[in-house]
Amino acid sequence: MKIIEVKDYNEMSKKAAEYMLNKIKSSTQLNLGLATGGTPKGVYEELIADYRLHQTSYTHVKTFNLDEYIGLKKDDSNSYFHYMNEHLFKHIDISLDQTHIPLGTNENTQAECEEYENKIINAGGIDLQILGIGANGHIGFNEPGTSFQSRTHVVDLAASTREANARFFDRLEDVPKQAITMGIQTIFQSREILLLASGKAKQQAMAELFRGEVTESFPASILNQHPHTIVIADEEALQGVKKTTNSI
Ligand code: PGA
């Protein structure tokens, strides 16, 4: 893993957007893995600002989101489908049929998971995956203890994850208890990964990640074995990390 240390959330967002835009502009076909949550919002704002200024085209881009809550309809303001439309898709020239998010309302969740995994494989895999990280080390919604071999699957959300995400809902009870997420193996097979972290809430997770032990009890730790992962994190998030020669 390579670390790029930046000053703050704004700089993290700018650096990540710059990296993505270079890929988008230099490829004729690109499969982007996208994330939701607080972390990538600023990156999407940067992409939208760039689109307004330079009309960078996304017609050759396919997107695959990491996860979706089970039980929320697409038009629910807390669904990740809604999040992606509001925070990115409706502002750029990507056609919605090139965007993919697991469907949280499919009653046959198992079939939904298999179909989603196949869509990724049939598209040729993910070229660049954007990731946030949970305070407990989750990536996507893969909570501690998830097999490193996992593919897209249904998860029971950890209490700490539901509490962390309750800020987006009216009440904690409204946060769904389950989600569909790309598996750890699905994520690991992305050709490149950009993991973003900002702020104090991510300090412990960053310290644990860079301790270097690879263990299923800390899902993101598998990234220590990934050949092309870049971590873009701000000073606050990296406060507990011992700087090595890998840092820039
Ligand atoms: P956040 O979530 O970006 O809202 O902090 C990250 C995650 O849980 O993966």
Residues whose N, C-alpha, C, O or C-beta is under 5 A from the ligand:
A	BS01	PGA	T36 G37 G38 T39 P40 G132 I133 G134 H138 G140
